[in-house]
């Protein structure tokens, strides 16, 4: 699931509150910048987001802890 199609970047959002974690495919994007923007849009409390390239390498990740 983490490997994007050729010449694309895949965004995965993980709800870390669920047990086990619930992964959601946000989408595939033609540029790294578009993928990072989509990942940031999907940040929510207790959620981690990841951007993978077409080799399966993680190119970006972020995590939002629970609300204070």
C-alpha positions, 0 to 999 in steps of 0.5 A, spaced: 500 500 500 505 504 501 508 504 494 506 509 489 504 508 482 510 510 477 512 517 477 507 518 483 507 520 490 502 516 495 499 519 501 497 515 507 493 517 513 493 513 519 488 514 525 493 512 531 487 512 536 484 506 533 486 499 535 489 497 531 491 503 527 486 504 521 490 506 514 487 510 509 489 511 502 488 519 501 490 519 494 496 519 489 499 525 486 503 527 480 508 532 484 511 531 491 509 538 493 502 536 491 502 530 495 505 534 502 499 539 501 494 533 501 498 530 507 498 536 511 490 537 509 489 530 512 492 532 519 487 531 525 488 529 532 491 522 533 493 522 526 499 521 522 500 522 515 506 519 510 508 520 503 511 515 499 514 515 492 514 510 487 520 506 490 516 505 496 521 510 500 517 515 505 519 522 503 515 526 508 511 524 515 508 528 520 504 527 526 498 531 530 498 529 537 491 529 541 488 535 542 491 539 549 
